[in-house]
């Protein structure tokens, strides 16, 4: 009945309508994305690896490969922090979410920080904790201690999905067809210390094993937060993911570095798929795609500024996980009064990015016989 309001339709029908409204790439690309994302095989990881550092390249840990763009701010004042959740308040908010939304969530810890703070994660699904033939997606916030906007935005996302499940077709689609995992803060110690690095003053986004250089191959030097992420990825087998940062407005995709360390476009084997994902996020955003600095609001990491030991490339190589690095705020530590606006500007981007996995699966089942 054309006159029948969408809200009166069954949730399954509304979810199907939500799927049909999502923009998708050509089918051959969809097949590549899905098959590669689910096939996290060691052989593939080895094929994407590097042969070690070039002659004359320094590989001192966390020195030669630091990004100058996102250095510590001169000072983070009490006034700047006011309005943000403290670590204890964030933990209480996560536990409260678990009680309030127990029917669609599971609260668990993936490990502890240097100073012993639990790294709390939220799983959102209609069957939390169960292994299903559904794509798993993860969001990670607060990788850098002085970029806290992600931890606030991710809690907004969690509550929106809980509050709108069975009411909004997109929320219903995500809850019933994916397993969404949210880690609001990867670096609670850095947040408490108001600095970029963790309690050991290590940049966690330079601490992962690198495909080109062995600067992070010493397991004993690896930070507990990094180890927790690596173990988490191996346990959950995520299809795709994104980490949230501040300091720019752009969707960044692999590779993040190049073999010769030059600033250049250095695409990975699934470059087209990553460009699609980054473009989906940018075009769904309030104004990211209008960027004058980045065409279409997206960038290849090595072309922007190369880094080594990053989490994004490690996810793709060793976890078969398609990860984006999302810079969602021009200011690293925006005023708390701006957080609601930033959430609203990123809301549809985040939802569409997760829902696109369901769309890919639906198209494959519709058009192919397996």
BALOBA-1460 file (C-alpha; in Angstrom, 3 decimals):
// residues 370
<rec num="1" residu="x" x="0.000" y="0.000" z="0.000"/>
<rec num="2" residu="x" x="1.785" y="3.206" z="-1.144"/>
<rec num="3" residu="x" x="-0.022" y="5.308" z="1.436"/>
<rec num="4" residu="x" x="1.021" y="3.128" z="4.341"/>
<rec num="5" residu="x" x="3.464" y="5.013" z="6.616"/>
<rec num="6" residu="x" x="6.931" y="3.458" z="6.974"/>
<rec num="7" residu="x" x="6.662" y="3.393" z="10.763"/>
<rec num="8" residu="x" x="3.677" y="1.009" z="10.562"/>
<rec num="9" residu="x" x="5.639" y="-1.605" z="8.629"/>
<rec num="10" residu="x" x="7.202" y="-4.599" z="10.380"/>
<rec num="11" residu="x" x="10.843" y="-4.080" z="11.428"/>
<rec num="12" residu="x" x="12.060" y="-6.605" z="8.862"/>
<rec num="13" residu="x" x="10.309" y="-4.726" z="6.050"/>
<rec num="14" residu="x" x="11.651" y="-1.387" z="7.245"/>
<rec num="15" residu="x" x="15.139" y="-2.869" z="7.406"/>
<rec num="16" residu="x" x="14.789" y="-4.076" z="3.820"/>
<rec num="17" residu="x" x="13.773" y="-0.564" z="2.777"/>
<rec num="18" residu="x" x="16.835" y="0.806" z="4.550"/>
<rec num="19" residu="x" x="19.041" y="-1.598" z="2.588"/>
<rec num="20" residu="x" x="17.520" y="-0.494" z="-0.708"/>
<rec num="21" residu="x" x="18.330" y="3.162" z="-0.012"/>
<rec num="22" residu="x" x="22.032" y="2.574" z="0.517"/>
<rec num="23" residu="x" x="24.308" y="3.434" z="-2.393"/>
<rec num="24" residu="x" x="26.532" y="0.555" z="-3.468"/>
<rec num="25" residu="x" x="29.485" y="0.131" z="-5.843"/>
<rec num="26" residu="x" x="29.431" y="-2.084" z="-8.952"/>
<rec num="27" residu="x" x="28.957" y="-5.781" z="-8.193"/>
<rec num="28" residu="x" x="32.483" y="-6.952" z="-9.119"/>
<rec num="29" residu="x" x="33.884" y="-4.556" z="-6.534"/>
<rec num="30" residu="x" x="31.389" y="-5.778" z="-3.953"/>
<rec num="31" residu="x" x="32.546" y="-9.350" z="-4.445"/>
<rec num="32" residu="x" x="36.164" y="-8.339" z="-3.986"/>
<rec num="33" residu="x" x="35.388" y="-6.402" z="-0.800"/>
<rec num="34" residu="x" x="33.387" y="-9.189" z="0.817"/>
<rec num="35" residu="x" x="35.615" y="-12.102" z="-0.095"/>
<rec num="36" residu="x" x="38.821" y="-10.340" z="0.910"/>
<rec num="37" residu="x" x="37.345" y="-9.019" z="4.123"/>
<rec num="38" residu="x" x="36.196" y="-12.439" z="5.317"/>
<rec num="39" residu="x" x="39.348" y="-14.262" z="4.216"/>
<rec num="40" residu="x" x="41.935" y="-13.172" z="6.782"/>
<rec num="41" residu="x" x="44.541" y="-15.719" z="5.811"/>
<rec num="42" residu="x" x="48.226" y="-15.600" z="6.825"/>
<rec num="43" residu="x" x="49.267" y="-16.256" z="3.215"/>
<rec num="44" residu="x" x="47.562" y="-13.063" z="2.086"/>
<rec num="45" residu="x" x="49.176" y="-11.110" z="4.875"/>
<rec num="46" residu="x" x="52.635" y="-12.287" z="3.859"/>
<rec num="47" residu="x" x="52.002" y="-11.281" z="0.257"/>
<rec num="48" residu="x" x="51.289" y="-7.723" z="1.339"/>
<rec num="49" residu="x" x="54.363" y="-7.426" z="3.547"/>
<rec num="50" residu="x" x="57.656" y="-5.607" z="3.038"/>
<rec num="51" residu="x" x="61.261" y="-6.676" z="2.845"/>
<rec num="52" residu="x" x="62.650" y="-4.480" z="5.603"/>
<rec num="53" residu="x" x="64.145" y="-0.988" z="5.744"/>
<rec num="54" residu="x" x="65.963" y="0.605" z="2.860"/>
<rec num="55" residu="x" x="69.675" y="1.335" z="3.273"/>
<rec num="56" residu="x" x="70.276" y="4.383" z="5.392"/>
<rec num="57" residu="x" x="66.761" y="4.502" z="6.861"/>
<rec num="58" residu="x" x="66.750" y="4.990" z="10.625"/>
<rec num="59" residu="x" x="64.422" y="2.653" z="12.496"/>
<rec num="60" residu="x" x="64.717" y="3.907" z="16.085"/>
<rec num="61" residu="x" x="61.462" y="3.190" z="17.863"/>
<rec num="62" residu="x" x="58.910" y="6.030" z="17.877"/>
<rec num="63" residu="x" x="61.485" y="8.593" z="16.703"/>
<rec num="64" residu="x" x="62.097" y="8.337" z="12.971"/>
<rec num="65" residu="x" x="58.471" y="7.641" z="12.109"/>
<rec num="66" residu="x" x="56.499" y="10.132" z="14.186"/>
<rec num="67" residu="x" x="53.876" y="12.307" z="12.487"/>
<rec num="68" residu="x" x="54.759" y="15.940" z="13.018"/>
<rec num="69" residu="x" x="51.231" y="17.023" z="12.150"/>
<rec num="70" residu="x" x="49.574" y="15.693" z="15.265"/>
<rec num="71" residu="x" x="52.004" y="16.589" z="18.029"/>
<rec num="72" residu="x" x="50.975" y="17.262" z="21.617"/>
<rec num="73" residu="x" x="49.102" y="20.495" z="22.134"/>
<rec num="74" residu="x" x="51.013" y="23.145" z="24.133"/>
<rec num="75" residu="x" x="48.661" y="22.807" z="27.091"/>
<rec num="76" residu="x" x="45.269" y="21.273" z="27.723"/>
<rec num="77" residu="x" x="43.622" y="23.421" z="30.362"/>
<rec num="78" residu="x" x="40.954" y="22.567" z="32.925"/>
<rec num="79" residu="x" x="38.555" y="24.710" z="30.947"/>
<rec num="80" residu="x" x="39.111" y="22.579" z="27.812"/>
<rec num="81" residu="x" x="38.533" y="19.349" z="29.744"/>
<rec num="82" residu="x" x="35.360" y="20.603" z="31.413"/>
<rec num="83" residu="x" x="32.315" y="18.913" z="29.888"/>
<rec num="84" residu="x" x="34.156" y="15.768" z="28.808"/>
<rec num="85" residu="x" x="33.633" y="12.514" z="30.667"/>
<rec num="86" residu="x" x="36.497" y="11.524" z="32.935"/>
<rec num="87" residu="x" x="37.732" y="7.937" z="32.715"/>
<rec num="88" residu="x" x="35.628" y="6.940" z="35.711"/>
<rec num="89" residu="x" x="32.582" y="8.700" z="34.257"/>
<rec num="90" residu="x" x="33.132" y="6.976" z="30.919"/>
<rec num="91" residu="x" x="33.367" y="3.604" z="32.644"/>
<rec num="92" residu="x" x="30.128" y="4.339" z="34.517"/>
<rec num="93" residu="x" x="28.454" y="5.385" z="31.265"/>
<rec num="94" residu="x" x="29.507" y="2.131" z="29.578"/>
<rec num="95" residu="x" x="28.254" y="0.012" z="32.480"/>
<rec num="96" residu="x" x="25.018" y="2.003" z="32.576"/>
<rec num="97" residu="x" x="24.592" y="1.393" z="28.861"/>
<rec num="98" residu="x" x="25.027" y="-2.324" z="29.449"/>
<rec num="99" residu="x" x="22.246" y="-2.332" z="32.048"/>
<rec num="100" residu="x" x="19.905" y="-0.104" z="30.096"/>
<rec num="101" residu="x" x="20.418" y="-1.886" z="26.761"/>
<rec num="102" residu="x" x="21.037" y="-5.432" z="27.991"/>
<rec num="103" residu="x" x="18.811" y="-6.935" z="25.286"/>
<rec num="104" residu="x" x="21.108" y="-5.720" z="22.482"/>
<rec num="105" residu="x" x="24.524" y="-5.364" z="24.082"/>
<rec num="106" residu="x" x="27.419" y="-6.993" z="25.869"/>
<rec num="107" residu="x" x="30.050" y="-5.155" z="27.920"/>
<rec num="108" residu="x" x="33.520" y="-6.651" z="28.128"/>
<rec num="109" residu="x" x="37.158" y="-5.637" z="28.540"/>
<rec num="110" residu="x" x="39.814" y="-6.382" z="25.923"/>
<rec num="111" residu="x" x="42.684" y="-5.753" z="28.360"/>
<rec num="112" residu="x" x="44.211" y="-3.053" z="30.540"/>
<rec num="113" residu="x" x="46.263" y="0.088" z="30.028"/>
<rec num="114" residu="x" x="49.743" y="0.658" z="31.454"/>
<rec num="115" residu="x" x="48.201" y="2.110" z="34.623"/>
<rec num="116" residu="x" x="45.657" y="-0.684" z="34.925"/>
<rec num="117" residu="x" x="42.544" y="0.978" z="33.490"/>
<rec num="118" residu="x" x="40.228" y="-1.570" z="31.816"/>
<rec num="119" residu="x" x="39.814" y="-1.112" z="28.072"/>
<rec num="120" residu="x" x="36.037" y="-1.424" z="28.001"/>
<rec num="121" residu="x" x="34.259" y="-2.434" z="24.813"/>
<rec num="122" residu="x" x="30.575" y="-2.566" z="23.869"/>
<rec num="123" residu="x" x="29.136" y="-5.147" z="21.501"/>
<rec num="124" residu="x" x="25.807" y="-4.210" z="19.923"/>
<rec num="125" residu="x" x="23.730" y="-6.937" z="18.269"/>
<rec num="126" residu="x" x="20.405" y="-8.681" z="18.635"/>
<rec num="127" residu="x" x="22.475" y="-11.733" z="19.649"/>
<rec num="128" residu="x" x="25.460" y="-10.263" z="21.511"/>
<rec num="129" residu="x" x="28.222" y="-12.703" z="22.319"/>
<rec num="130" residu="x" x="27.127" y="-15.295" z="19.767"/>
<rec num="131" residu="x" x="29.168" y="-16.201" z="16.712"/>
<rec num="132" residu="x" x="27.024" y="-15.748" z="13.616"/>
<rec num="133" residu="x" x="27.499" y="-15.599" z="9.862"/>
<rec num="134" residu="x" x="27.259" y="-11.814" z="10.048"/>
<rec num="135" residu="x" x="29.906" y="-9.139" z="9.459"/>
<rec num="136" residu="x" x="31.634" y="-7.706" z="12.519"/>
<rec num="137" residu="x" x="32.613" y="-4.031" z="12.589"/>
<rec num="138" residu="x" x="34.575" y="-2.121" z="15.218"/>
<rec num="139" residu="x" x="34.990" y="1.554" z="16.084"/>
<rec num="140" residu="x" x="37.941" y="2.686" z="18.196"/>
<rec num="141" residu="x" x="38.201" y="6.109" z="19.811"/>
<rec num="142" residu="x" x="40.802" y="8.060" z="21.782"/>
<rec num="143" residu="x" x="43.854" y="6.326" z="20.254"/>
<rec num="144" residu="x" x="45.739" y="9.492" z="21.082"/>
<rec num="145" residu="x" x="45.134" y="10.791" z="24.571"/>
<rec num="146" residu="x" x="44.793" y="14.391" z="23.439"/>
<rec num="147" residu="x" x="42.140" y="13.556" z="20.814"/>
<rec num="148" residu="x" x="39.121" y="12.719" z="22.985"/>
<rec num="149" residu="x" x="36.263" y="13.579" z="20.624"/>
<rec num="150" residu="x" x="35.936" y="9.934" z="19.512"/>
<rec num="151" residu="x" x="35.105" y="8.640" z="22.994"/>
<rec num="152" residu="x" x="32.192" y="11.048" z="23.289"/>
<rec num="153" residu="x" x="30.865" y="10.492" z="19.757"/>
<rec num="154" residu="x" x="31.025" y="6.710" z="20.082"/>
<rec num="155" residu="x" x="28.909" y="6.737" z="23.233"/>
<rec num="156" residu="x" x="26.363" y="8.861" z="21.365"/>
<rec num="157" residu="x" x="26.350" y="6.256" z="18.587"/>
<rec num="158" residu="x" x="25.808" y="3.404" z="21.036"/>
<rec num="159" residu="x" x="22.884" y="5.119" z="22.744"/>
<rec num="160" residu="x" x="21.311" y="6.107" z="19.427"/>
<rec num="161" residu="x" x="21.325" y="2.500" z="18.232"/>
<rec num="162" residu="x" x="19.870" y="1.264" z="21.516"/>
<rec num="163" residu="x" x="17.164" y="3.927" z="21.659"/>
<rec num="164" residu="x" x="16.158" y="3.519" z="18.013"/>
<rec num="165" residu="x" x="16.241" y="-0.247" z="17.610"/>
<rec num="166" residu="x" x="12.876" y="-1.425" z="16.226"/>
<rec num="167" residu="x" x="11.937" y="2.224" z="15.663"/>
<rec num="168" residu="x" x="14.400" y="3.388" z="13.006"/>
<rec num="169" residu="x" x="15.042" y="1.114" z="9.989"/>
<rec num="170" residu="x" x="18.767" y="1.843" z="9.868"/>
<rec num="171" residu="x" x="19.241" y="1.115" z="13.573"/>
<rec num="172" residu="x" x="17.240" y="-2.103" z="13.180"/>
<rec num="173" residu="x" x="19.258" y="-3.113" z="10.137"/>
<rec num="174" residu="x" x="22.570" y="-2.716" z="11.979"/>
<rec num="175" residu="x" x="21.491" y="-4.385" z="15.221"/>
<rec num="176" residu="x" x="19.920" y="-7.396" z="13.518"/>
<rec num="177" residu="x" x="22.488" y="-7.971" z="10.772"/>
<rec num="178" residu="x" x="25.903" y="-7.069" z="12.193"/>
<rec num="179" residu="x" x="27.965" y="-7.367" z="15.339"/>
<rec num="180" residu="x" x="29.138" y="-3.841" z="16.086"/>
<rec num="181" residu="x" x="31.944" y="-3.469" z="18.629"/>
<rec num="182" residu="x" x="32.786" y="-0.079" z="20.116"/>
<rec num="183" residu="x" x="35.944" y="0.735" z="22.102"/>
<rec num="184" residu="x" x="35.401" y="4.337" z="23.256"/>
<rec num="185" residu="x" x="38.952" y="4.771" z="24.611"/>
<rec num="186" residu="x" x="42.068" y="2.882" z="23.592"/>
<rec num="187" residu="x" x="44.248" y="5.276" z="25.580"/>
<rec num="188" residu="x" x="42.605" y="6.206" z="28.897"/>
<rec num="189" residu="x" x="46.004" y="6.926" z="30.499"/>
<rec num="190" residu="x" x="46.907" y="9.446" z="27.818"/>
<rec num="191" residu="x" x="43.542" y="11.128" z="28.256"/>
<rec num="192" residu="x" x="44.061" y="11.392" z="32.020"/>
<rec num="193" residu="x" x="47.562" y="12.806" z="31.455"/>
<rec num="194" residu="x" x="46.267" y="15.138" z="28.734"/>
<rec num="195" residu="x" x="48.890" y="14.074" z="26.226"/>
<rec num="196" residu="x" x="49.160" y="12.176" z="22.954"/>
<rec num="197" residu="x" x="51.028" y="9.069" z="24.148"/>
<rec num="198" residu="x" x="50.114" y="6.516" z="26.789"/>
<rec num="199" residu="x" x="51.477" y="6.375" z="30.348"/>
<rec num="200" residu="x" x="54.861" y="5.356" z="28.906"/>
<rec num="201" residu="x" x="54.620" y="8.319" z="26.517"/>
<rec num="202" residu="x" x="54.485" y="6.001" z="23.505"/>
<rec num="203" residu="x" x="52.370" y="6.942" z="20.489"/>
<rec num="204" residu="x" x="50.084" y="3.918" z="20.181"/>
<rec num="205" residu="x" x="49.517" y="4.576" z="16.488"/>
<rec num="206" residu="x" x="53.241" y="3.985" z="15.856"/>
<rec num="207" residu="x" x="53.491" y="0.867" z="18.041"/>
<rec num="208" residu="x" x="52.175" y="-1.849" z="15.717"/>
<rec num="209" residu="x" x="54.397" y="-4.163" z="13.643"/>
<rec num="210" residu="x" x="55.128" y="-2.510" z="10.313"/>
<rec num="211" residu="x" x="55.247" y="-4.139" z="6.899"/>
<rec num="212" residu="x" x="58.210" y="-2.117" z="5.662"/>
<rec num="213" residu="x" x="60.452" y="-1.666" z="8.695"/>
<rec num="214" residu="x" x="61.177" y="-3.827" z="11.779"/>
<rec num="215" residu="x" x="61.119" y="-0.931" z="14.231"/>
<rec num="216" residu="x" x="58.312" y="-2.533" z="16.259"/>
<rec num="217" residu="x" x="59.214" y="-6.207" z="16.010"/>
<rec num="218" residu="x" x="60.419" y="-6.455" z="19.618"/>
<rec num="219" residu="x" x="57.421" y="-7.975" z="21.416"/>
<rec num="220" residu="x" x="58.837" y="-7.024" z="24.824"/>
<rec num="221" residu="x" x="58.641" y="-3.325" z="23.921"/>
<rec num="222" residu="x" x="55.044" y="-3.477" z="22.705"/>
<rec num="223" residu="x" x="52.599" y="-1.518" z="24.822"/>
<rec num="224" residu="x" x="49.752" y="-3.331" z="26.663"/>
<rec num="225" residu="x" x="47.131" y="-1.284" z="24.806"/>
<rec num="226" residu="x" x="48.637" y="-2.344" z="21.477"/>
<rec num="227" residu="x" x="48.779" y="-5.994" z="22.512"/>
<rec num="228" residu="x" x="45.140" y="-5.813" z="23.594"/>
<rec num="229" residu="x" x="44.066" y="-4.528" z="20.175"/>
<rec num="230" residu="x" x="46.106" y="-7.184" z="18.363"/>
<rec num="231" residu="x" x="44.625" y="-9.994" z="20.439"/>
<rec num="232" residu="x" x="41.127" y="-8.556" z="20.026"/>
<rec num="233" residu="x" x="41.408" y="-8.527" z="16.236"/>
<rec num="234" residu="x" x="42.598" y="-12.130" z="16.170"/>
<rec num="235" residu="x" x="39.700" y="-13.227" z="18.388"/>
<rec num="236" residu="x" x="36.826" y="-11.410" z="16.709"/>
<rec num="237" residu="x" x="37.810" y="-11.536" z="12.998"/>
<rec num="238" residu="x" x="36.436" y="-8.108" z="12.104"/>
<rec num="239" residu="x" x="35.350" y="-7.463" z="8.536"/>
<rec num="240" residu="x" x="35.921" y="-3.721" z="8.693"/>
<rec num="241" residu="x" x="36.652" y="-0.994" z="11.212"/>
<rec num="242" residu="x" x="37.498" y="2.649" z="11.778"/>
<rec num="243" residu="x" x="39.448" y="4.628" z="14.346"/>
<rec num="244" residu="x" x="38.360" y="8.150" z="15.255"/>
<rec num="245" residu="x" x="40.854" y="11.001" z="15.566"/>
<rec num="246" residu="x" x="40.909" y="14.782" z="15.727"/>
<rec num="247" residu="x" x="43.019" y="17.488" z="14.122"/>
<rec num="248" residu="x" x="41.666" y="17.386" z="10.563"/>
<rec num="249" residu="x" x="38.522" y="16.542" z="8.606"/>
<rec num="250" residu="x" x="39.199" y="13.643" z="6.233"/>
<rec num="251" residu="x" x="38.779" y="9.885" z="5.729"/>
<rec num="252" residu="x" x="42.218" y="8.281" z="5.435"/>
<rec num="253" residu="x" x="42.867" y="4.854" z="3.873"/>
<rec num="254" residu="x" x="45.890" y="2.512" z="3.301"/>
<rec num="255" residu="x" x="48.689" y="2.391" z="2.769"/>
<rec num="256" residu="x" x="49.884" y="4.754" z="5.478"/>
<rec num="257" residu="x" x="53.528" y="4.516" z="4.408"/>
<rec num="258" residu="x" x="55.723" y="3.465" z="1.502"/>
<rec num="259" residu="x" x="58.827" y="1.358" z="1.094"/>
<rec num="260" residu="x" x="61.091" y="4.333" z="0.328"/>
<rec num="261" residu="x" x="59.394" y="6.624" z="2.912"/>
<rec num="262" residu="x" x="58.593" y="9.259" z="0.291"/>
<rec num="263" residu="x" x="55.359" y="11.232" z="0.421"/>
<rec num="264" residu="x" x="53.442" y="9.696" z="-2.472"/>
<rec num="265" residu="x" x="50.238" y="7.877" z="-3.376"/>
<rec num="266" residu="x" x="50.839" y="4.280" z="-2.307"/>
<rec num="267" residu="x" x="47.708" y="2.211" z="-2.749"/>
<rec num="268" residu="x" x="47.104" y="-1.245" z="-1.308"/>
<rec num="269" residu="x" x="45.759" y="-4.202" z="-3.346"/>
<rec num="270" residu="x" x="42.172" y="-3.226" z="-2.449"/>
<rec num="271" residu="x" x="42.618" y="0.451" z="-3.189"/>
<rec num="272" residu="x" x="39.294" y="0.790" z="-5.040"/>
<rec num="273" residu="x" x="37.373" y="-0.790" z="-2.184"/>
<rec num="274" residu="x" x="39.039" y="1.491" z="0.350"/>
<rec num="275" residu="x" x="38.361" y="4.563" z="-1.767"/>
<rec num="276" residu="x" x="34.718" y="3.537" z="-1.895"/>
<rec num="277" residu="x" x="34.524" y="3.143" z="1.883"/>
<rec num="278" residu="x" x="36.273" y="6.460" z="2.501"/>
<rec num="279" residu="x" x="34.044" y="8.209" z="-0.043"/>
<rec num="280" residu="x" x="30.919" y="6.753" z="1.536"/>
<rec num="281" residu="x" x="31.938" y="8.218" z="4.874"/>
<rec num="282" residu="x" x="32.906" y="11.584" z="3.421"/>
<rec num="283" residu="x" x="29.823" y="11.985" z="1.254"/>
<rec num="284" residu="x" x="27.495" y="11.043" z="4.107"/>
<rec num="285" residu="x" x="29.159" y="13.641" z="6.336"/>
<rec num="286" residu="x" x="27.830" y="17.153" z="6.805"/>
<rec num="287" residu="x" x="30.762" y="18.831" z="5.045"/>
<rec num="288" residu="x" x="33.784" y="16.494" z="4.839"/>
<rec num="289" residu="x" x="33.399" y="15.980" z="1.083"/>
<rec num="290" residu="x" x="33.568" y="19.767" z="0.527"/>
<rec num="291" residu="x" x="37.176" y="19.897" z="1.737"/>
<rec num="292" residu="x" x="39.476" y="22.260" z="-0.149"/>
<rec num="293" residu="x" x="42.553" y="20.433" z="1.159"/>
<rec num="294" residu="x" x="41.499" y="16.859" z="0.321"/>
<rec num="295" residu="x" x="39.673" y="16.109" z="-2.919"/>
<rec num="296" residu="x" x="36.334" y="14.575" z="-2.013"/>
<rec num="297" residu="x" x="37.298" y="14.618" z="1.673"/>
<rec num="298" residu="x" x="39.435" y="11.465" z="1.399"/>
<rec num="299" residu="x" x="43.166" y="10.761" z="1.248"/>
<rec num="300" residu="x" x="45.688" y="7.995" z="0.880"/>
<rec num="301" residu="x" x="47.776" y="7.984" z="4.058"/>
<rec num="302" residu="x" x="51.192" y="7.852" z="2.386"/>
<rec num="303" residu="x" x="50.244" y="10.767" z="0.151"/>
<rec num="304" residu="x" x="49.106" y="12.879" z="3.100"/>
<rec num="305" residu="x" x="52.092" y="12.186" z="5.365"/>
<rec num="306" residu="x" x="53.670" y="8.737" z="5.768"/>
<rec num="307" residu="x" x="53.680" y="6.942" z="9.110"/>
<rec num="308" residu="x" x="55.049" y="3.555" z="10.161"/>
<rec num="309" residu="x" x="53.811" y="1.235" z="12.877"/>
<rec num="310" residu="x" x="50.207" y="2.372" z="12.415"/>
<rec num="311" residu="x" x="47.128" y="0.415" z="13.448"/>
<rec num="312" residu="x" x="45.297" y="0.833" z="10.138"/>
<rec num="313" residu="x" x="47.767" y="-1.054" z="7.927"/>
<rec num="314" residu="x" x="48.324" y="-3.753" z="10.550"/>
<rec num="315" residu="x" x="44.570" y="-4.450" z="10.648"/>
<rec num="316" residu="x" x="44.468" y="-4.946" z="6.898"/>
<rec num="317" residu="x" x="47.603" y="-7.075" z="6.595"/>
<rec num="318" residu="x" x="47.308" y="-9.308" z="9.643"/>
<rec num="319" residu="x" x="43.593" y="-9.233" z="10.405"/>
<rec num="320" residu="x" x="42.031" y="-9.126" z="6.948"/>
<rec num="321" residu="x" x="40.151" y="-6.109" z="8.308"/>
<rec num="322" residu="x" x="39.383" y="-3.081" z="6.140"/>
<rec num="323" residu="x" x="40.174" y="-0.165" z="8.460"/>
<rec num="324" residu="x" x="39.838" y="3.571" z="7.871"/>
<rec num="325" residu="x" x="41.412" y="6.328" z="9.945"/>
<rec num="326" residu="x" x="38.758" y="9.005" z="10.374"/>
<rec num="327" residu="x" x="39.729" y="12.545" z="11.300"/>
<rec num="328" residu="x" x="36.394" y="13.928" z="12.451"/>
<rec num="329" residu="x" x="37.228" y="17.311" z="13.964"/>
<rec num="330" residu="x" x="39.444" y="20.138" z="12.734"/>
<rec num="331" residu="x" x="40.422" y="20.749" z="16.344"/>
<rec num="332" residu="x" x="42.062" y="17.971" z="18.331"/>
<rec num="333" residu="x" x="40.330" y="18.892" z="21.593"/>
<rec num="334" residu="x" x="37.194" y="20.857" z="20.660"/>
<rec num="335" residu="x" x="35.059" y="22.613" z="23.225"/>
<rec num="336" residu="x" x="32.600" y="20.300" z="24.966"/>
<rec num="337" residu="x" x="29.785" y="22.532" z="23.722"/>
<rec num="338" residu="x" x="30.646" y="21.434" z="20.158"/>
<rec num="339" residu="x" x="30.445" y="17.688" z="20.791"/>
<rec num="340" residu="x" x="26.746" y="17.334" z="19.987"/>
<rec num="341" residu="x" x="27.251" y="19.139" z="16.670"/>
<rec num="342" residu="x" x="30.207" y="16.896" z="15.793"/>
<rec num="343" residu="x" x="28.102" y="13.827" z="16.579"/>
<rec num="344" residu="x" x="25.290" y="15.031" z="14.331"/>
<rec num="345" residu="x" x="27.732" y="15.782" z="11.508"/>
<rec num="346" residu="x" x="29.200" y="12.261" z="11.694"/>
<rec num="347" residu="x" x="26.074" y="10.291" z="12.570"/>
<rec num="348" residu="x" x="24.971" y="9.248" z="9.065"/>
<rec num="349" residu="x" x="28.551" y="8.594" z="7.989"/>
<rec num="350" residu="x" x="29.069" y="6.131" z="10.814"/>
<rec num="351" residu="x" x="25.723" y="4.424" z="10.315"/>
<rec num="352" residu="x" x="26.109" y="4.118" z="6.539"/>
<rec num="353" residu="x" x="29.631" y="2.748" z="6.863"/>
<rec num="354" residu="x" x="28.443" y="-0.112" z="9.089"/>
<rec num="355" residu="x" x="25.217" y="-0.707" z="7.144"/>
<rec num="356" residu="x" x="27.113" y="-0.961" z="3.851"/>
<rec num="357" residu="x" x="28.462" y="-4.350" z="4.965"/>
<rec num="358" residu="x" x="24.900" y="-5.655" z="5.150"/>
<rec num="359" residu="x" x="24.127" y="-4.225" z="1.729"/>
<rec num="360" residu="x" x="27.093" y="-6.007" z="0.179"/>
<rec num="361" residu="x" x="26.008" y="-9.316" z="1.663"/>
<rec num="362" residu="x" x="22.399" y="-8.809" z="0.541"/>
<rec num="363" residu="x" x="23.420" y="-8.107" z="-3.059"/>
<rec num="364" residu="x" x="25.645" y="-11.170" z="-3.205"/>
<rec num="365" residu="x" x="22.885" y="-13.451" z="-1.952"/>
<rec num="366" residu="x" x="20.384" y="-11.878" z="-4.332"/>
<rec num="367" residu="x" x="22.461" y="-12.066" z="-7.493"/>
<rec num="368" residu="x" x="24.544" y="-15.215" z="-6.994"/>
<rec num="369" residu="x" x="24.005" y="-18.839" z="-6.188"/>
<rec num="370" residu="x" x="26.665" y="-20.152" z="-3.813"/>
